[in-house]
Amino acid sequence: MHRTLGIDLGTTNSVMAWIKDGEPEVIATAPEESGTPSVLGLSGDGTLLVGREALNWLERDASRVIATVKRLMGRQFKDPKVRQAVLRMGQGGPEITEGPDGGILIRLGDHDYTPVQISAIILRRLKRDAEERLGTEFTRAVITAPAYFGERQIAATREAGRLAGFHVVRVLMEPTSAALAHGLGRAHDADQATVLVYDLGGGTFDVSILTLMPGFVDVLGVGGDNLLGGTDFDGSLADHLQGLLNERSPGHEPLPGDASKIRKAAEHAKIRLSAASSTEVIVSPLGESGAVLSETVDRKHFENLIAERIEETVDLTRRTVTEASLLPEDINQVLLVGGSSAIPLVAERLAELFGREKLRTDVDPMTCVALGAAVQSALVDTLDCPDCRATCPLDADTCSDCATPLVGTPTVECPACHVPAPENTGSCPVCASDLSALSAQRPAPPAPSVCGECGEENGPDAMECDLCGARLRDSGGLKCPSCAFVNQPGLAWCSLCNAELPVAAPSDVTPRPIGIRTSNGSLVVLVEAGTRYPTEQPIRHDFQLTANPGDMLEIALHEGDLQPAERNDLCGVSMYELPEGSTGTKALTIAVHLDGDRSIRLETRLDGSSFTPAVFRRNPLPPEFRRRARETHGRFQTFLADWRHELTPAESAVLAETATALEQVVRGEAPGRSLDTLLEDADVLLERQQSVRWATALAYRYPHHVAELMPDEDLEAMLRHRSALKSMREAADFDRGHKIAEEVLSIRRRLGEDLYKVMSALAFASHNGVNAALQQRIQQTGDMLTEAARQGDLARVDAAKSRITDLYADMRREQAEFRAPERRTVRPEKPAR
């Protein structure tokens, strides 16, 4: 049985937990330390520093250390919240710039990293630490994220887990995770309770309202701010201390590491002030002069510095209660989660709102999210294939439908920049170092399991003794509170005594609305904020569509509630070619279904005819890449629609495969390779296909229409190339076909522009491509040309060629006047009332 690691991937600290003997247990990474600082750095010689090592390096060279990277996950560089997050990081940190895709790049040493890559390195270290400490391999993970994370931030979290070598079973909302840990600790016969989870972490604030009862967890509402947390309080106090230093040390010239020293001292003072009324802050030496910062900070003054931001969390809490159609008195318990929830002002303000007796102080705010993630790992009863969405059993290594791995891919670490990559990757995606010779470290093969009851030797993967039936290893399921039996994962009822377990797999709710872009650019909401998922029934909406056959229907989903639609985050786009009979205004029905992973399944029906369902999955790709993929996909769709009757089956299959890969990116699925490579390969493929198709036409038309006017060697070459191109196209060998096409085009250039015009005019006339009168004149002149060429009358040949060239000009003017109806992109319209 594959084991699953529960990970609270925090802004300031990350905590791991697993299920041991039926109960969640935190995995300590160091003596007296339950968590690992979510900090990554590089020493002067390029050595990788993770956690406490990186934190200690801050004072030496803050430019080579990145902290609070979680705030940058899944965001665009131009996002105003990114600028806020960077400003709050303080001075002296690494350079943060815009990537070529509009995303974020963080400069550490000689390399630029994305926030996903930074998080993947941290997660890979956590994975290694857990495996080394416990001697157990973790191939799967439940990773937590703030409840107010958007689709792209969730996608970035999942992608970081994948790069770290996990199959991410679920990205679980942090307040829900904390409630799971809380629910497991409640008496199994406790009454139903409405619990508000106030989660004030290092970098984010979330508030969730849940219903807890034996065997049931339900989310009623969520709210929050994913750019508000304890690091902001550290910054406020650090700014205050810096101001005092400047006042008392005129002419003070700071050194690069001073800001980090003061901020670190401010963080420690914040923690001490949760238990003391005042604290001493001493930092030295500072600046060129070796100045000493020595101040006494009292709790009241600190609370005044942060009061406005604490009040923001209270206002968000009050709003979330109201939006859930509740009153403060309807809340039975308030669960305080996150290190910054220990600030006394937090409890004071919440007590004023809900009553002090409702505040829970017996739950560890630093570890309960990780413990809940471990509980969730024991509640998962099936796995969703990340590719085809098939439902698979827990013990499956691969999807039975499409063979996609359901366990993490073994990874290697780039020796130059430390970014993890799947084993057998050719080159590092960051620094292009050769990784082909590297092998992933694998745990030693498990030894046979010896039964402690009867001494029988069983196979290494056996869960129960073949002889006496005793349990041999921990399966990762929950312990029954009634009979203490440890169950298999995924069970909500004890398999021994049939008692209901204290908690069950929770449903969740969407933090923001999901809508569709309509024909006038406005957003029409399909899924309201606070909608519970997975949805039991599809959510249906009626639209109308005004279009013509051949037009492309665009379904673009956005997350948010801003107008126009493009101001919101793009979830994905699906394109459909409209069938015959689509002329005019038709009824359009769109049905939306959210699965347990908040992936969006879209079904579209036009006037009774259904399109292929589209699945929009979370995707860390930024909108700029999505736009490029969408444009390239549109060119493929148009080419396939225009030339489908001239393509060989092999050509159609290759083009359709690439078009599908592009469509998956547009819909929200991460590509199996670099998107830059995918787009570049797609452009090259389309260019070569067009080149081969055009060369095939030339290789047929020249010998067929103007053979008498061609040199023998060119005629023979054209005939030879025509045969070769036919073979290449039947095999869809575009590389070789492109080389032959280049030779055909070289002959075309050598034969000259006049002969090309003669050939083109005769070809169009033979296929009824011009009006009847012009067609007759071209064909008559062509017959004269053929006769003159056979007789060797060069003067008549030149005269006929000149005449056909003039007729070619007439033909081009006629074609310019007649244009085929333009293929338009159309979008849904709200029906008239």
N, C-alpha and C positions, 0 to 999 in steps of 0.2 A: 504494500500500500504506500503510495507516495505521500510524503508529509508536506504540510502547508505551513508557512511561516506567516505570522501576523505582524505587520509593520506599521507603526505610526511614524510616517515620514514627515517629521515636523519642520517648522521654519528654523527653530533654534536647536532643537534636540530631536533625535529619532530613537524610538524604543521598539524592541522586538519582544514577542511573546509566542508561546506555543502551547498546545494542549498536552499536558503530562498527567497520566493516570486519570484522565477525565476532567481535569481542572486546568484553567489557564494559568500560566506561570511566566513571569517576566524573565527574559534571558539577559542576565547581567553581562556587560561587556568588559567591566573592570571591577575590582573590589570597591564596594560601596558606591558604585555608579550603575544606575539602571539604564541610562541612556547614553547615546553617542552624539556629541555636538554635530549638527548638520553643516559642517564647515569643511572646505577642501582647499588645499594649497599646494604649492611647489616650493621646496627649499631652493637655496641658491644653486645647487648642483642638479636640480631637476627631480629630486626624490619626491615621490608622492606623499603628501601629508593628509590624513583624514581624521576628523574628530578632534580629540584633545590636542594631538600633535599640531594640527593646522591652527587651532585656536591659540596655542602658545606662540606660533610663528607670527601672529598678527603684529605684535609689538616690534618684531625685527624688520618685517617688510610687508606692510598691509597690501601692497600692490600685487602680491603673489598669493593672496588668500581671498576666497569668496565665501561669504556667509549670507544667510537669508535668501538663497537662490530660489526658494519655493515661490517667492513673490513674483518672480519673473517667468515662471513656468507657463507655457502655452500662450504667451502674449506677443504682440507686435511691438517693435521698437518705438513706433510713433504713438502708441497708446499713451494717453496722458497719465495713466496710472503707473506706467513704467517710469516715467520721469519722476513721479512722486516717490516711487520705491527707491530709485537710484539716489535721489537727494537725501532720503532718510538713512541710507547706508553710511553717510558721513564722508569725510575727506580721506584721501590717501589710499582708497581701495583700487581694485583693478579697473582697467579701462573697459567700458561697456559701450559697444558700437552696434550699428545696424548691419545685419547680415545681408547677403545678396537676395535673399527671399523675403526681406522685410522683417525678419525675426531679430533675435538678440544674440550677440556674440560677446563672450567674456574673455578678456585677454589674460592669460596666466603664463608667465614665462614667454616662450617663443610661439605659443599656439593659441588659437581662438577656439573656445568651447561654447556649445549651446547650453542653456539651462537643463535640457533633457540629458545631455551627456554628463554634466556635473552631477546631477541626481543619480544617474546610472552608476557612476563610479562610487558614490556613497552607498547605494543599495548593494552593489557587488561586495563592498567591504563588509557590510552588515551580514550578508549571506555567508561569506567566508568565516566571519567571527562566530556566527551561530553554529555552523557546521563543525568548526574546530572545537568549540566549547562542549557541544553535546554529542559529537560523533555520529550525527544523523544528517543525511543529505536532504536538503529542502529544494525541491524542484518546482514548487508552486508557492504563491504568496497571495495573501489578502492585504492590500495596501490602503491606508486611509487617506482621505482628502477632505478639505473643508466643505461643508454643505453648500456653501455659496460659490464654489468653483463652477465655472462654465464648462461647456462641452469640450472646448479645446484644451482647457487646463486639466480636465479629467483625462483626455487623450494623451497629453504630455506625461502625466503620471503613469499611465499604463505603458507607454512606450519606454519610459525610463526603466520600469520593472522588466520589460522584455529584454532590453539591452543588457541588464544586469544578470540575465540567465534564468529568470522566472517565467513560468506560465502564470499570468496574473488572473487568478480565479475571479476576483471581484475588486473593484475600487469602491470602498465602503465610506460613507459619509461619517466624519469624525464624531458628531454628536450621537448619531445612531450607534456607532461603535461603543461609545461610553455608556449608552443606555443598555446595551447588551451585557456589558460587564456588570453594571448595576443590577440588571434583572436577574442575572445568574446568582447574585448574592442574596436576593430576596427569598423569603420563605416560599416554598412551592405552593402553599395554600393561601398566599397573601391575596388581598382584594385587588381589583383593578385600580390602577393609579394613573393619573395624568401627570407626566413628568416634563418639566422644562429643563433643557440642558443648556446651560450658559457656558460656552467654550471660548475662553479668552487665552489664546496661545501666544507664542512669540511673534507671529507675523500675521495672524488672521483672527477674526472674531466670527463665531457662528452662534446662532440660537435656534434650537429645534424644540418642538413640542411633540411628545410621543405618548401613546397609550401603552402601558405595560400591564400584562396579566399572565398567569401561567400559560405557557405555550403560545404566546401571542405578543408581537411587537408591531405597533402601527405608528407611522409618522403622520402627524396632523398638519404640520407647517414648519417652514424654515425661513430664516432671514440671516442677515449678517453683512460683513464688510471684509473682503479678503485682502485689504490693505490697512488693517488696524490691529495692533497687537503690542505685546510687551516690548519689542524692540523700539517702538515709538516712545514708550515711557523712558527707556534707557536714553534715547536721543534727547528727550526734553531735559532730563537731569544732567546729561553730559553737556548740553549747551549752557545750562545754568552754571555749572562748575567752570566751564571754559571762560564764561563771562567774568566770573569772580577772579580767575587767574589773570585775565587781561587787565582788570582794574587794579590789582595789587602788584602787578609786575610790569610796569610801563616799559615799552621797548622789547617785550618778550618776543623772541624769534623761535617759533616752534620747529621741531624736527618731524620728519615724515611719520614716525611711529607714535607721536604724542596723542593724536586723536584716538587711536585704538586703545592706548593706556587709559585715557580718561573715560572712554565709553565702557571699558571693561570694569573700571572702578564704579561707574554709575550703576551697572547691572548688579554688581555685588551689593551695593548700598540698597538698591531697590529690594533685593531679596531679604536683607537683614531688617529693613524697615517694616516688613510684614509681621515681625515678631517683637520689634523694639520701637520705642518712641523716638529714638534718635540714633545716629551712628556717625562714626568718624570716617572721613574719606581722606586718605593720604596717598598721593601719587608723586613719585620722584625717581630719577631726575627728569626734568622736562626742559626742552629747548637747548639752545647753545649754551645758555648760562647755567644749566642744571637747576632750574627753579624747582621749588617744592610747592605742590598744591596740598594744603591742609585745611579742611573745612569740616564743620559739624553740620549735618543735615538732619532736620527733624521731620517726623512723619507728616505733620500738618503742612509744612512747606512743600514737601514732595507731592502731597495730595493736591495742593493748589496748582502745581505745575501740570498735573495730568487730569485734573477734574473735568475739563471740557471733553476730553476723549472718553473718559469713563461715562460721562453723561450721554455721549453718542451711543455707547453700547446699551445703556438703559432705554434710550428712545427706540432703538432697533428692537429691543426685547418687548417693549410695550406694543410696538406696531405689529410684531409677529403674533402676539397673543390676540390682538384685535382682528387681524386678517384670518386667524383660525376660528373666528366667531366665538371667542372665549372671553372671559373676564379674569382678572388676576385671582379672584377667589376660586375659580375653577381649577387652578393649578394645585395639585396635591403636594408635589415635591419639586424643589429646585436643585438640580445637580450641578455643582461647580466643577468645571473641567479646565485644564490648561494651567500652566504655572502662574500666569498673571492673575488668575481668579483668586489667588491667595492674598492679594492686596486688600487690606481691611476695608478700604473705601468701597470696594466692590460689594462685599457682604453687607455693608451699611446701607447702600442704595437699594440693593435687592430686597433687603429686609423691610425697607420702607414701602416697597411695591407689593411684596407677597406675604410678609410676615416672617420674622426670624425663625419661628418653629418649623418652617417648611424648608429651610436651607440645609442641604446634606453636607456634613463635614467629615463623614466617615469613609469617603471614597478618595483614594489617592489621585489627585488631579493630574499628576505627571505620567501615570502608567495606565490609567483606566482605558484610554483609547486603544493602546496596543493590546491590552487584555481582551477588549471587545473584538478586535480583529481576529485574535486567536479563537474566540468563541464562534465568530462567524465561519471560520475555517471548518469547525466541527459541525456546522449546520448545513453546509452545502451538500446537496444530495445528488446533483448531476453537474456536468460540465457543458458549457456551450462552446462549440467549435468556433474559433475566432474568424474562420474563413467562410464556411458554408452555413453556420449557425445551427448545425445539427445538435441534438441533445445526446450527450455521451455519458456512459457510466463513469464513476469516480476512479475505477481501477484501470481505465483505458490509457494507453500511452499515446495513441493516435486516434484521430477521428475515423470511424469506420466508413464514412461516406466519401471523404476527400483526402484522408491520410495526413492531415495537418497535425503536427505534434501538439500534444496536450500536456506536455511537461516542458520545463525550460530548456532552451538550447545551451549546451556547454559553451562557455565563452573563454576567450583568451584576452590578455591585457597587452595593449600596444606597449612595447618597451620604451618608446620615445615620448608619447604623450599620455599614456595610461588609460586611454578610452577603451572600454570593453567592446568586443566584437564577437559575433558567432564564430565558433571553430570552423576552419576551412575558408575563412574570408581571405581574399587575395591581398588586399592592401587596406591600411587604416583609413577610415573616412575623414579623419582630421588632418593627419600629417603625411599620408600616403606611404608610410613605412610598410615594408614587406612583412606580412603576417602568415604567409603560406606555410612556413616551417613550424609554427607554434602549435602546441597541443594543449587542450584544456586539462587541468588537473582533475582527476577523478578519485573518489574515495575508494579505499580498498574493497574488494568483493566481500559481501557479508559472509560471516562464518555460519555453519549450520546452527540452528536453534536447538538448544538442549532444554528439555522440559524440566522445570524446577520441581514438579510434582512427582513425576515417575522416572525421570532420567532418559526418556526417549529422545533420540536425535532426529530432528525434523529438518526439512529443507530450509534454506536461508530466508525464504520469503513467506514461510508458513506463519499464519496468525494464531492457529490453535494446534495443540498437540494431536498428532494423528492417533495416538494410543489412548490418551485419557481425556482429551478435549479441553485441557487447561489452556488459558490464554498465555501466549508466548511473547507477544510484543504489544506495545501501545498502538492502537489503531488510530488514535487522534479523535475519537468521539467523546461525548460528554458523559459524566457520571450521573447516575440517577440519584436524586436526593432522598428517595424513599428506600431503595434497597442497596445503594452504593455500587451497583453494577455499572461497568464502563461499556458504553454502547459503541457500535460502529458509527462513523461519521454520517451525517445526513438524517438522523432520526429525531423526530419530535416527541416520540413516545418510547419509553424504556422497553427493550425487546425481551427483558426477563420478567418484569412484574406488571408491565403495561401501564405504568404511571406516566403522567404527563410531565415532560421535562420543563424546567422553569422558563426557558426562552425558546423561540422559534426564529427561523429566518425572517428578517423584517422586510416589509415593503418600505418604499421610500417615496419622496415627492420631488417634483421638479422645482428647482429654486427660481427659475425664470421662465417666462412664456416662450413657446416655440411657435413661429408663424410662417406664413408663406408670402412671397413677393408677388403682388398682383400686377396687372397690365399697366397701371398708372404709377408703379413704383412703391405704392404704400404697403404696409405690413398688415396682414389679416391674421390674427392669432388663431391657431388650430388647437394648441394645448396650453391651457391656462397655467400660470405659476401655481404651485401647490398641488398639481395633479398627481395622484398616487400611481406609482408604477411598480411592477409590471401591470399594464392595463388588462382588465379582464375582457373587455369588448373594445373593438376599434372605435375611435372617435371620428365621426363622419361630419363632413361639411360640404355644402352644395355651392358650386360655382357655375359659371358658364364660360364658353370659349368661342371666340370668333376667329375663324381661320380658313385656310384653303388646303387641299390635299398637297402633301409634300412639305408643308410648314413644319417647323420643329417646336414641339411643346416643351417649355422649360418649367420645371418645378424646382424652385429655389427655397430652401428652408433656412430661416434665421432664428437665432436665439436672442431674445431681448424684447423690449417693448417700445423702442424708439421709432420715430417716423422721420424720413422714409425708411424702408426696410434695410437699405444698404448700410445704415448706421449701426446695425446690430451684427453680432458674430454670425458668420456663415456656417451653417451645419453641413450643407451639401447641396448639390444640384443634380437633377436627373433630366435627361433629354430624351424625347420620344418623337419619331417621325409620324406625322398624322396620316392615317390611311385614306383610301378613296372614300368619297362620301362625306368628307369633313367640311365641305363648303358651308359657309354661313355660321349661324350661332347655334351651338349645341350645349346640352346639359353636361356638366362636368362634376363628378363626385370624387372627393379625396377623403380617404380613410387613413387614420394614423394609429399606429399601435406602438407602445413603448415596452421593450422587454426589460428583464431584470437588471440589465447593464445600462439602461437608459438609451440603448440603441433605438433608432427610429425606423419602423417598417411602414412604408408608404404604399398604398394601393390606389390606383387611379382608374376611373371608369368614365369613358366619354360616350355619352348617348347609348349606354348599354354595352359597349365594347371595352374590355379590360386590357390594360397594358401590363407588361411584366412588372411584378412588385419590385420596389427599390428598397434597399436597406441603407440607411445613413448611419454609419458608425462613427464613433468619436475618432477624430483625426488631428494629430498635432501639427499638420501642415498649415502654414499660414495662408491667408487669403490670396496673396500674390501668386503663390504656387498653384493654388486652386484655380485662379483665373487663367494662368498659363495652360494648365491641364485642360481646362474647359475649352479654351480657344483651339488647342490642338485636337481635342476630341471632336469639336465641331467640324474641323476640316476633314477628319476621317469620315464622319457621318455623311458629309456632303459628297465626298469622293465615292464612297460606297453606294450612295443612293444614285448618283449620276452615271456611274460606270458598271453597276453590278452585272449587267447583261454581257459585258465584254471581258469580265474577269474569269480566270480559270478557277476551279474549286479550291486549288491549293492557295492561290493568291487571296481569294475571299477569306479563307480560314486564317491566314497569317494576319491580314489586315483587321479582321474581326477580333482576333485575339488581342492585338494592341489596342484597338478601340475599347474593348472591354476593360483592359487594365487602366486606361485613362478614365473611363467612366467610373471605375471603382474609386479612383482618387477623388474625382469630383463629388462622388456620393459620400465620401468621408472614410474611405478605407485606406490605410497606409500601404504604399506599394512595397513589394518584396525586394525592391532595390532602390538606389538613389533616384529621387524624382528628376534631378538634373539629367541623369543618364537615361531614364525612361523618356523624357521629353526630347532629348537629343536623338535617341534611337528612333523615336516615332517620327520626328521630322525627316531624318535620313531615309527611313523606310518609305514614307509617303513620296519624298522627292524621287527616290529610285524607282518606285512603282510608276509614277507619272512618266519618268524618263523611259522606262522599259515599254510602257504602253504606247508612248509617242513614237519610239524607235520601231516598234512592231508595225505601226501604221505606215511609217515611211518605207520600211523594208518591203511592204506589200504594194504600196501605191506607185513607187518609182518604177519597178519592173513591169507593173500592170499597165501603166498609162504612158510612160515615156521611154520604154526600153530602147527604141530605135535612136534616141538622142543621147544615150549614155555610152561612155567608153566601155569596151568589153570587160576590162578588169573591174570596174565599178559595178557593172551589172552582175557579174559573177559573185562579187563580194556581198552585194545586197541579197542575192538569193541564198547564199551560204548563211549570212547573218539571220535571215528570216527563219530558216530552219532551226538554227541554234536558239534563237529567242523563243520559239515555240516550245522547245524542250525545257528551257530555263523556266518559263512561265508555268508549265505543267508541274514543275518541281518546286516552284516558288523560291528559286535560287536567285535572289535579287542582287547579291554581290557579283556573281558572274554575269547575270543579265545586264547589270549596270555597265560593266566593262564593254560588253558587246554593243550596248546602246550608244556609248561614247564613240565607238567606231562608226556606227551608222550615221550619227550626227556629223562626224568628221567628213564622211562621203557627201552628205547633204551640203555642207559648206563648200566642199571642193567643186560640186556641180553648179553652184552659183544660185543667186537669188532669182534670176529670170526663169530658169528651168523649174525651180521650186514653185513659182507662181503658176506656170503652165500646168505642172502636175496637180497642184491644188485645185485649179479651176476645173480640170477634167475630172478629178475625183469627186468633187461636189456635184458636178453635173450628172455624173453616172449614178449618184445616189439620191437624185431628186432634191438636192440641197439648195436649189435656187428656183426662181419662178420659171414657168414653162417657156416663155419667149427667150429669156437669157440662156436657159438650159439648151435650147435648140441651136442658138448661135454658137455657144461654146462647143457643142458636139460637132457641128458642121465644120467649124474651123479646126477642130481636132482631127477630123478625118482628112482634111486638106494637109495638115501637118504630117500625119502618118504617111500619106501618099508621097509627099515631097521628100520625106526622109528616105523612103524606100528607093526612090528614083535618084537620090543623090543630088537633088536640086537645092543647093544651099541658099540661093536667093529666096526661093519660095518658102523654105524652112524658116528663114529669119523673118519673113513677112508674116507667116502664120503665128510664130512665137510672139511677135510684137502685137498682133491682133488679140491673141489670147491673154496677153499681159494686160491689155486695156480692159478686156472683159473681166479679168480677175479684179481689177479696181472697181468695176461696176458691182461685181458680186460682193465685195467687202462692204461697199456702201449699203447695199441691200441688207446684209446681215446685221450691220450696225443699227439699222432702223428697226429691225425685228429682234427684240430681246425676249428670251424666255422669262416667264414670271419668276421674280426673285424669291428665293427660299427665305422665308422670314422666321424669326423667333417670336413665338407668341406665348403669352402668360395667362393664367386664370383671371377671370373678371368676376366681381361680385354680381350676382343676379339682380336685375332691376326689381325694385319693390312695387 
